[in-house]
């Protein structure tokens, strides 16, 4: 799909939420991100104007590094 922002991210796929609230990540994305059955993720939300506009998944084993990366600009 078209690139949204060269510095940030690209739209890789469009997924649908089913009636049970579940979503399926396409295999090519799971492979690219090395996501395996049983992996655990933390879900971070970004809100703008009181509405959630972005969901981010961070593998639990990478969580402490991700938190540090988020906090470094605040500490400077």
PyMOL commands that set and color helices and strands:
alter all, ss='L'
color gray80, all
select helices_A, chain A and resi 27-32+60-75
alter helices_A, ss='H'
color red, helices_A
select strands_A, chain A and resi 3-5+9-10+41-48+51-59
alter strands_A, ss='S'
color yellow, strands_A
deselect
rebuild
show_as cartoon
